[in-house]
């Protein structure tokens, strides 16, 4: 191969790899795509339409665990996340999600309902890991494997159908999901280890919160987005055609947080934090309170 052809081929490969790194995760709507408030400002709202119920599970009484991936997570994050987490689970922010209870609700696809209410939850505390996987580049499958191992070893509280592990990462760790890179193609996501059925005996529910260098206010904004979506849709949409085991999605597969980009403040005796608004069927639009309170 000639030098010019070799250079051309190398350029094409580099362009392809850059495209993979910066493309949005194809067909996944559990991804929070913005990586900064600048990105949020350029957010194009999804199509109008209320949330439909597809027969999946929600959190009745969430048990929230904040997980610090390793010692390199910013100290301010380590200090503030427990205060933020304790506030959000016991707040008026959760109260408004109560309208997404599944009790007595007929699924749009005829699937049997899980018959759950949504109440305020409990903060179980924060755990800083010494992960077995010390790599600076992690795939989502690596995170799932580590999460299961840490629970098995007793370093994290055991899983149950209401447990949500919210995992915070340092800036020097890069996370890939479906070939896309954290802080380039997405700012956060929530997921389930089994996204094909409601597996209430074995499923782990978790959220991934990378540090994208956009400030702590953006981190809590992204975390509240994932918290609201995990609460109302435990097993997130794997594509743009929602169906069981999804819970609440619009017809295009968008979850409650995807449809809103407005900000509000969550306050408690311990401090105040920036949170996202989320979609409410009762308003046929985004929540509008400027302040949410705890307790």
N, C-alpha and C positions, 0 to 999 in steps of 0.2 A: 504494500500500500504506500502511495506517495505521501510525503510530509504534509502536503495541503489537504489530502483526503483524511489523514490521521487527525489533523487539527480540527477538521470539519466534524469528524465523528466524535472527537472528545468534546467539542462544543455542544453537539446535539445531546450527548449523554448528560453533560452538566446542566443543560437547560431542562431536560426531562426530570432530573433529580430535584432541581429547584422547584419545578412545577409540582412534584409530589409533596415536597416539604411545605409548600405554601397553599396548596389546594385545600379546600374544606373537606372534611370527612364525608365521602360520598354517601348520601342517603341516610345519614344519622342526624336525627333532630334532638338528641340528648346532649348535643354539643353547644356550649356557650361560645360563640365565635369571636366576639370582641376580646381584645387583649389590653385595652386601655379605654379611658373615657372618651378619647378622641375617636376611637372606633365606634363606640356607642352612639356618638353624635351623628355618625354617618349611617346609622342603622336604618335599613329599609323595612318598614313594618310588613309582616306577613299578611296574606289576604284576610279580609274580615270573615268572621264566623265564630260561633260559640264552640265550647268544648263538648265533645260527645263521650259517652261512657261505653267502653268496649269489653267490660267484664273483668278487668284486672284488679289488682289489690292496691290499696293505699296504706298509709301509716295511720293506725287508729290512735296510738299513744307512742309517738316516736321516742326512742332511746338513742340519744345522740352521743357519739364518741368523737372527740377531736384527736386526730392522730398526727403527730409531728414526725415526718419521715426520718430525719436524723438530726444530729446536733448542729448542723449548718443552717437550719432554718433561722431566719432573722429573729433576734431576741424580742423585738416588738410584737412579732406575730405570736411567738410563744406566750408572751405576757397577756396579749389582748384577746386572742382567740377563745380562751376559756370564758372570759367575761361576755364576749359577744355570743358564744354558743349557749351559755346559761340563760341569756336574755331572750334569744330568738325562740327557743322551744316553749317558753312560758310567756307569751305575748299576744297582743291584739293582732299581730302579724299572722299568727297561726289561726286565730279565731275566724278570720275572714275566709280561710281555706275550708272551714267547716261545711260550706255549701257543696263541696265535692265529696261529701259522704256518699257511700254506695248503698247504704241501707234502703231497701225498697225501691231502688232505681233499676229500671229495665235497661239492659245493655242494648245498644243500637243494632248489634249483630245477633241478638237473641240469646246471647250467652248468659249463663246463670250469674247473678250478682254475688259479690263477696260479702254483702250485707255488713258493711263497716261504717262506723262514725269516725270523724276526725276530731280529736281533742288535743289540748296542750300536752306536751311531752315532758321528758326528763333528760337532763344533761348528766351523763355518767362520768364525765371527767376527761382529762387529757392524758395521753400516753406518748412519750417520745421513744421512738424505736431505735434500736441498733440493728439495722436491717441486714439480713444475710446477703442480700444482693447489693453490692457496693458500687455497681455500675453508675456512670453519670448519664447514660442513655437507657431509658426503660421503656419497654412496650407495655401496653395495658395488660397483657397476659402476665408480665413479670409482677405487676402490682397485685393482680388477683392471687398469684401464687404466694407472694410475700404475706398478703393479708391473711390467707387461710393458714399459713404456717405460724404466724404470730398468734393467732387465736388458738391454734392447736397447742402451742407451747405455753399458753396461759398468760402471755404478755398483753393481750387485749381481751376485753370482755367478750363472752361468748355471743354468737349471733343468735337472733331469733327474728320472727317476721316483722318486728318493729324497730330493729337496730339499724342505725345508719352510721357508717364510719366515714367521717369527712377528713380526708388526708391532705396535709399541707406539705409542700415540697420547697427546697431551697432553689435559688435562681440558677445554680450550676448544674441542675439535673434537668435533662430534656426528656419529654415523654412523647411517645408516638402512639397514635391510634388510627388504624386503617391507613397507615402510611403518611399521616399528617403529624406535624410537629407542634408541641405546646409553645405558646407565646408567639407563634407565627400564624398557625391556622386556627387555633382555639385558645380560649382563656380559662376554660374549666369544662368538666362534664360530670354527669352521674351515670351509673350503670348498675347492672346486676350480673353476678357471675353466671347465671343461667338466664338468658334473655329470650328463650323460646317457649317457656311455659311458667306457670305459677308454681314454684317449688318452695312452699312455705317451710318445709323441714330442712332444706339444705342451702337455700339461696343466701348469698351475701349481698347486701346493698351498700354502695359506697359512692363517694364523690371525690374527684381529683381536682385539687386546687394548686396549680403551679404558681410560683412566684415569677411574675412577668416584669417586675421592676416598675409597676404602674402605681405604686403606693398602696397603703393599707386600706384606704377607703374603697379603692377598686377591688381589692381582694375580698372585702366583706360584701360588696355589691355582687360579685360573681358567686360567692358562697351562698348568699341568700337566694339567688336565682336557682342554684342547684338544689338547695334545701326545699324551696317551694315545689319544684318539679318532682323531686324524689318523693315528697309527701303525697302528691296527687297522682303519681304515675310511677310506682315502684320499679316496674320492668319497662324501661323506655323503648320508644319506637325504633326499630332497626331500619326503618325506611320511611318512605313518604306515603305508605298505605297502611295506616294503623288498623290493628285488629287485636283480638285476644292474643297474648296476655297483657296488652296495654290496658291502662285504666282510662285516664282523661286526656284526650287529644282532640285537636280540631280535625277536620276531614283531610287535611294535608299532612297530618302527623306532627304538627307543632304542639308543644306543651305550653303550660300556663305562663312560664317565664319568657318563652320565645317571642311572645306577641307584644311585650311591653319593654320600654327602655327608660321609663321615668324613674326618678330617684325619690327616696324618702329617708327619714331618720328613725332609727330604732333607739329608744332611750330606756335606761334603767338607773338604779342608784349607783351602778358601777361605771357608767359612761354612756356614750352615744356613738352610733355607727351608721354608715350609709348602707341602705338596702335597696333592692330593686322593687318596683311595683310588679304585680302579676295580674293576669287576666281573670276577670270574674264574670261568670255567666249572668249573674244577677244584674250587672251593669251593662252587659253586652259590650264590655270594654275593659280597660285597665283600671286597677285600683287607684284611688286618688288621694288617700289620706297623706298628709305631709309628715305626720309623726305617728309612730307605733310605740306602745309602751309595754314595759314589763316591770313588775308583774301586773 
